[in-house]
């Protein structure tokens, strides 16, 4: 560029590489921060003596006034001239210049100065003397030459060639902040202020005994520095040490400092002005001064250490992208290395960068003639096109697992670090990485290359991986053995020791997209030997003000009272706009979901919104509109086409799926719309939604809370029933409430019971007893780890009560680790139920085989065969080593025919173990109709598939050791048979035997109905049992009717 040309003209005896100060001083010549969007200049001084500062334009009028008043109050923290800069106290920090013992002083040979610049050099020298930065010196041992640095405005700046002194100075190992971590910790905040020290290094004094070592010569004498100049070795670490001493309790919390660049970050404006106040108080306390030309306050995004940071994430520095876009094609090897260096600085952002660079990568190899061919230019143009719209990276979320995709081929390895976005099943990119194996690494075995790739990536991404659990996703099976099997010797054993410090877990590859990116990085990697120098930290500040973005949440609801939709809009100012609409026409649930989306999009277009993120909990609607799923329901095709056309009218629009728990407001609005009833001509113009913090009257806390405490929640009720006395500390209103509630309770054998609605009498349990009952019902011997609603039904049916049983069951299931680990994931849209009904118990059975199961059971069994009765949902199952026709025939004879009689129909798939001569003979002999489901269509045998899914889920949640699953099969069957099945609203055991089976829960805490049975004489028990059998047919008919209604939903 022009600056480099001017440097060579003025200093013909030097190259830029020989003068490291040249790169550092480039920044000093830059004007005020480079701005994309407009920012505002304000004057905190007077008209005669203006003092200009820059602030963001997104601030409201009140925020702007508050910020200006703050800056005027603290204007002493800025320096407009050298005289405004008192310097840091030497007791806090002082730069020293220790020397290596073997090094001797060096006096550089005097260089000639361009006569045209003598006047400017003398003027610069006098300015430094006047500011007190240099002083005269006689008989120095060290002597250096001046280097003239040209400015863009035609003036010059004096620099010193400290190359000899720097070689003699040992390195200071004080650490600088990790740039990746600093940028990640800054991104994601809503408000920023960027500040720069005024002539930063010169604010630190140079130790008196070391000042003579910085001596330099000019045509008018010899001088030395009294302050720390640019170009000295360890100057940056000294400044960083000073920043740590000043802001030690604020760094990494409310602000960060990288050498003389300060960044303040906050989530809200209120926090931001408070943080500014704390930081400025510290600046004034230690007399650290800021450069007003390179500070900007109250912006929503900005340039930090070569990256753009904002609330939405980390973006590529536009100036780096622009430099590549405007770059001419390389004409020699030096220019190609320059291009590769620039690309290396932004490689974190480009997923398939290596593939794009492959056509001209080979030109860097030794012995290859440089020839820029057509394919090289085409690849270069593709890179330029990509940089016109680069992606946005997200910083990692602490505490959440990281995903590391890895792939390896013969000559390279590639990786892709990602993480699920909080609340969504969406992967966001964090880092892209790849490496070409050097020649000796290419000779490694595939196992060694795989382990080498993992070790190298862990070292490169160490600052990310050490703090989180890391899931390794790959198609490479060797990774699984490397992480699970110890190697006793060789390279892999050494690498395994290095990997022990990380929390790594191998997961088989599932994400095709993520693995494809990793494959591309490995197939076409950038050369590792190309080194990229990070930008010098004293960079310009670049601020942008992003366009406002809206958020929309939608949901549809269908109930017996009708259908409704709910829509929630969140404006950029975080204001909520709510809509709840009744759908006064017949529609399905999926049609209601589409109506909610379409109406919301129409409202946004009416509001003239251009950028929006849309969230819905209907996986079907979101996936179909995004084009991920095919629309098979003809009624939904026009809805999908209209929604897609509306989405295309926005400048920027994202349609995302969220779980129902992250969409509570829209869900509630949809439920309201579906249940509310309007008379003809009625409408609701507006309604208010809010919170009521206090109840109208206080119900005794002892009654409502089922917390673990010494006194049970029902103690006052029990005391009142026994003695007729009320607690004196209660108010009269509370006593009336307690007296009224006690009418539903009675005491029998010193046990309190409650008269219920669904059951006759329920035993009241305290907090500890309630927890025991929940544990036994959910995860006991016959506990099937059912959902909380089914769990509540089981406990109520068993005859127990406490006030918060539904909440407690929900919390218990929510915190059950096994339920969370083995919860089912639904990836397919809901389909219509194909009803298959049975006229009577044991008339029709559904058969299916599950397996092979890995790991196999300890007895060698790898399969289980299950049969389910269509009417009662009773299930029989056995485990098997192999599945053959004779095994199925023996199972039917022993478990079905000999216990439940001969069925009329059986249903199975087309497996050879069902479709064979022995099965045909059995069915012919007993006149059984054998029906086969369609091939590759498991829904045809839906009853067996549903049963197997439940049995597998119960086994997953109850088996402690993987090879003992066959021993838990009987418990799984017991849990299935004694759990209420939704289609029949009864347990299979009830429909088979006409009574409830006594469970461990009933024995440990006997409810009234079971306690009464124990006390009955045999003759009365027989009569009661006969009465139950007389009513069994009625119970079965009720179950059949309930199942029919369930199938028609």
Secondary structure, DSSP 8 states (H G I E B T S, - for coil): -HHHHHHHHH-TT--TTT-THHHHHHGGG--S--BSS--EEEE-S-SSS--EEEE-S-S-HHHHHHHHHHHHHTGGGEESSGGG-----TTT--B-----TT----B-------GGGHHHHHHHHHHHHHHTSEEE-SS-SSBEEEEEEE-TTS-EEEEE--HHHHHHS---------HHHHHHHHTT-SEEEEEEBTTGGGGSBB-GGGGGGG-EEETTEEEEESB--TT-TTHHHHHHHHHHHHSTTTBTTTEEEETTEEEEEESSHHHHHHHHHHHHHHHHHHT--EEGGG-EEEESEEEETTEEEETTEEEE-HHHHHHHHT-----SHHHHHHHHHHHHTTGGG-TTHHHHHHHHHGGGSTT------HHHHHHHHHHHHHHTT---B----TTS-EEEEEEE-SSEEEEEEEEE-TTSS-EEEEEEEEEE--TTGGGS-HHHHHHHHHHHHHHHTHHHHTTSEEEEEES-HHHHHHHHS---SHHHHHHHHHHTTSEEEEEE---HHHHHHHHHHHHT---TT-------SS----B------EEEEEEEEEETTEEEEEEEEE-TT--EEEEEEEE-S---HHHHHHHHHHHHHHHHHHTT--EEEEEES-HHHHHHHTTSS----HHHHHHHHHHHHHHTTSSEEEEEE--GGG-HHHHHHHHHHHH----TT------------S-SS---HHHH---S-SS-TTHHHHHHHHH----TTS-HHHHHHHHHHGGGEEEETTEEEEE-SSSSEEEE--HHHHHHHHHHHHHSTT-----HHHHHHHHHHHTEE-TTHHHHHHHHHHH-HHHHHT-----S----------SSTTSEEEEEEEE--SS--TTS--EEEEEEETTT--EEEEEESS--HHHHHHHIIIIIIHHH---SEEEE-S-TTTSSHHHHHHHHHHT-EEEE--TT-GGGGHHHHHHHHHHHHHHHHH-SSGGGGGGGHHHHHHHHHTSEETTTTEEHHHHHHSS----HHHHHT--HHHHHHHHS-HHHHHHHHHHHHHTHHHHHHHHHHHHHHHHT-
